[in-house]
Amino acid sequence: MKMKHYLDILNDLETLKGELSFVQTAPEQAVIAAYNVDYRHEIETILKEDIEIAGKEYEIARKRYEACRPLTYEEERDMRYLTDLELGAIC
């Protein structure tokens, strides 16, 4: 019978240690992975809600800006024209 070289034995020991480590941590890793999936789903839900809220806030701010902004030259000219037309200044 041929004897194994001591480096081969050390290699086998390292391989077995790696396998043992994986077997010991596999259940823990499965729990962590499941937790991370739940956590990511929760974050995605919160982000979707935040995006919806931000969209609504943007619409409100846009409407307020439109209501309060100064008129452009063209808008002012058109309003003057319509006012003059209503008052009969323009025939």
Secondary structure, DSSP 8 states (H G I E B T S, - for coil): -----HHHHHHHHHHHHHHHHHHHHHHHHHHHHHHHHHHHHHHHHHHHHHHHHHHHHHHHHHHHHHHHS---HHHHHHHHHHHHHHHTS--
